[in-house]
Amino acid sequence: MAQEYSKRELSKSTSTISEREGEETLQSQSKIVDDPFYLESNMRYLKNIMQEIKEGKAHFVEHDLIE
């Protein structure tokens, strides 16, 4: 009987931990979605730049550092 109780409690606490981890994951994912870096338009732009670099079409220009 005590062993059954322990299993139930363990299962209950494990599911609570899983729920908390799931909530934290959702919160971190929503932060990523809100970040303009991850917008579809920016991802498309970056992929195009990478393609130009691979094809040797990209032109790099030295510039001053922005502080």
C-alpha positions as CSV (number, residue, x, y, z in Angstrom):
1,M,0.0,0.0,0.0
2,A,2.8,2.4,0.9
3,Q,4.6,1.5,-2.3
4,E,1.4,2.3,-4.3
5,Y,1.1,5.7,-2.6
6,S,4.7,6.5,-3.4
7,K,4.3,5.6,-7.1
8,R,1.2,7.9,-7.2
9,E,3.0,10.7,-5.5
10,L,6.0,10.3,-7.8
11,S,3.8,10.2,-10.8
12,K,2.0,13.3,-9.6
13,S,5.2,15.3,-8.9
14,T,6.7,14.2,-12.2
15,S,3.7,15.4,-14.1
16,T,3.9,18.7,-12.2
17,I,7.6,19.1,-13.1
18,S,6.8,18.2,-16.8
19,E,4.0,20.9,-16.9
20,R,6.4,23.5,-15.5
21,E,9.1,22.6,-18.0
22,G,6.5,22.8,-20.8
23,E,5.4,26.2,-19.6
24,E,9.0,27.4,-19.5
25,T,9.6,26.0,-23.0
26,L,6.5,27.8,-24.3
27,Q,7.6,31.1,-22.7
28,S,11.1,30.8,-24.2
29,Q,9.6,30.0,-27.6
30,S,7.3,33.0,-27.4
31,K,10.4,35.2,-26.7
32,I,12.0,33.8,-29.9
33,V,8.9,34.5,-31.9
34,D,8.8,38.1,-30.7
35,D,12.5,38.6,-31.7
36,P,12.6,40.3,-35.1
37,F,15.7,38.3,-35.9
38,Y,13.5,35.2,-36.3
39,L,10.9,36.9,-38.6
40,E,10.4,35.0,-41.8
41,S,11.4,38.0,-43.9
42,N,14.8,38.2,-42.1
43,M,15.4,34.5,-42.4
44,R,14.8,34.7,-46.1
45,Y,17.2,37.7,-46.3
46,L,19.9,35.8,-44.4
47,K,19.5,32.7,-46.6
48,N,19.9,34.9,-49.7
49,I,23.0,36.5,-48.3
50,M,24.5,33.0,-47.5
51,Q,23.7,31.9,-51.0
52,E,25.4,34.9,-52.5
53,I,28.5,34.2,-50.3
54,K,28.6,30.6,-51.4
55,E,28.3,31.6,-55.1
56,G,31.0,34.3,-54.7
57,K,28.6,37.1,-55.5
58,A,28.8,38.9,-52.1
59,H,30.8,42.0,-51.9
60,F,32.4,42.8,-48.5
61,V,33.2,46.4,-47.7
62,E,35.3,47.5,-44.7
63,H,33.4,49.9,-42.4
64,D,34.0,51.7,-39.1
65,L,32.7,49.9,-36.0
66,I,29.4,51.3,-34.5
67,E,29.6,51.8,-30.8
